[in-house]
């Protein structure tokens, strides 16, 4: 059987338009291509192809990294804590949080669109812990996404949503058992919409919470709504050891 390369039409076309392999592109072009990939798993997997692709896929222009073991603070794009990475990040950046160990996060405010992703194979490998005296581990005042992370609160809530679109995908939210369980919640939202806004405008309200494929353990409630949003579209899958939740918190 003749291959496409032996086809006269193919040869004529290849002479007119020479083949260009992806590795013949310069670093700038490849980095632009990588920027359109989903950080996990697509962009993460490109780093496994070769040394050049690893350098480009992990470049600070594409995402920032949080590594508690980092000693050389002069390394570009590498930070010892989540709070330091959030402060240095630009709107739209992705922060990759190193697996292993525990990252202390006490009331870290996020006021710009960011994506926080755990670098482990499963959410259990990247844990964020909020101490007992803090109201929340992370506080969101802008559109953000969390993925592949475990967030644990000793008292209070794991995630505090003030405004913006918050997406929680493939995470674990844990409220530790204690005598004050009635004060613990996985997610607390205080977002309030304006009643005077026409219905056609509020249909695409920027204030909402979307949870998918997420385990929620402990606490009085999975979600506490102190604003005008309400829990909707709840779906739960039971397994032998845990519950996985899908739900939205948005306008009625």
N, C-alpha and C positions, 0 to 999 in steps of 0.2 A: 504494500500500500504506500502510495506516495504521500510524503508529509507536506504540510503547507509551505515549507521552505522550498520544495521542488516545484511548486506551482508557478508558472510563468507570470501570472497576474501578481502573485505575491512578490516575486523578484523585482518586477517593474515598479511596484509600489514602494518596496524597500529602498530602491535606488533613488526614487523621488523624495521619500521621507525617511532618512536614515534612522535606524533604531536608536533609542536613547534609554539606557538602563538607569534605574533609580539611583544607583551608586555613583553615576556620572554627574549627578546634580551637586551643586556646591552646598556647603553647610547651611547657608542662609535659606535656600529653597527647601532643604529637608526639614529644617526647624519649623518653617511655616506649615509644611504638611503635617508634622507631628502635633502642631498646636490644635489641629482640627480633630485629633483623635480623643476619644474618651480616656481620661487619665487612668482609670482602672476598668478593665485590664489591658486595653489596647496599647496605650502609650507606655505602660509599665512593661508589656511584653516586647516592645520594640527595643528596649534596653538589653534584651538577651540575645540579640542578633549578632552583634559584633562590637568591638571597642569603640568604633566611631559612632555607631548608633547609640550606644550607651552614654557616651559623652553628650550627644545632642539631646537624647530623650530626658536626661537628668539635668539639663542646663537650667540655671536659675531663672532664665527668661520664661521657661515653661511651668515651673513650679518651685516653691520653696520647700526646704526640708527641715524637720524638727528632729534633732538627735541629742538626747541628754548627755551622751558620752563625748560630744565634741569638745575639744580643748582649744583648738585654734579658731578663735572667734573672727579671724580675718578671712576665713573661707567664704566666698560669695554664695549667698542663698542658703546657708546652713545656720540654724539658730538653736540655742540650748533649751528653749521653752516655747510653748505654744503662744504665750502672750507676746513674746519678742517677735515671733514670726508674724502674728496678726498686725502688730504695729508697723512692721516693715513692709507688709504686703501692699500691693496696689489693687484697686478694684478689679475683680475678675480673676485674680490669681488662684492657684491651687496649692494647698499646703499638704505635703506628704509627711505624716507622722510616723516615726520609726517604731517598729514592733519590738516587743520585749520590755520588761520593766513597767513602771507606772509613771504617768505624766500628771503632775499636780496642776489642776486648773480650778482656780477659785474666782468666780464672778468675772470671767474674761469677757469683756464687751466686744462685740463684732459689729461695727457700724458701716461696713462696706461689703459689697458682694464678694463672697469667698467660697471656696470649696475645701473642706477638710476631709482627708482620706487617710485611713490606716494602711500601713504598708505590709501588714501581715497577711497570711493566707486566709485567716478567719478573723472575725471581730475580736475574739478573746485574746488575740496576741497583741492588741494595741489598746491599752486601758487608760482612761482619763478619770481621775478621782477628785471629787470635791470634798473639802474638809467639813467638819460638823458645823463650824461657825459661819459658813457661807450660804447665801441664799440660793445659789445655783452654780453649776460648773461653767456653763456657757450662757451668755445673754445675747440675743440676736435683735438687732435694730435695722437689719437690711436683708436682702435676699441672699440666702446661703444654702449650702448642701453639706450634709454629713453622710459619710459612707464607710462601712467596714470598721466601725469603732465600737468600743465598749465604754459607756459613760456611767460612772458609779457615784451616787450621792449618799453620804452618811446621814444627812438630814437636810430637808429642803427639797429642791427639784434638780433633775439632771439638766434639763434644758428650759430656759426662760425665754419665751417668744414675746417680744414687744411689738415688732412691726416687720413687714416684708414677707416674702415667700420663703418658708423654711421647708426643706426636703430632707427627710431622714430615711436612708435606704440601707438595708442590710446591716443594721446596728443592733447593739444590746444596751438597753437602758435598765439600770439596776438601782433600786432603793434599798439600802441595807435595813435589816430588821432591827427595830429598837422600840422602846416604850412609847415613843412619839410618832408611831407610824401614820397617824392621822394628819401629820404635817408634811408627809413625804409624798411627792408626785413625780412621775417620770417626766411629764411635760406640763408646763404652766404657760398659758397664753393670756396676755392682758390687752391684746390688740382690740381696738374699738373703731368701727366704721362710722362714717357720717350718715345720719338718717336722711339728710337733705339731698344726697346724691341720687340722681335718677337711676332706676333699676338697670337700664342699659349700660350704665357706666359701672355699677357695682358688680355686674356679671363677671368682669375680669378683675376683681378686686386684688390689689397687690398684697393684701394681708391674709395669709392662710398658712396652714401646716399640712404637709402631706407625708404620711408614714407608710413605708412599704417594707415587707420582709424583715420586720424588726421584732426582736424578743423584748418583752417588758416584764420585769420581775420585781415584786415587792411594792410597797407604797399603798396609800389609800385608794388612789385612782390612777389610771394610765394617763388621763388628761384632766386638768383643772382649767376651766375657762372663766376668767375673771372679767373678760371684755364682752363684746357683742357677737363673737364667733361661737359656733356650735359644732359638736361632734357629729359627723355624718359618714355614710358609706362604710360602715365597720364590717370587716371580715376577719375571721380568726381561724387559724389552722392549729389543731391540737396534735402534738407529738407525745412521745413517751416521757420526755423530760422537760418540755417547755411549750410555750404558746407563741405563735408568730402572728403579728398584727398587720393589717392593712386598714388605714382609715384617713379621712380628711377632716380638718377643722377649718371651717370657712363660713361665709354668710349663708343664711337660709335661702 
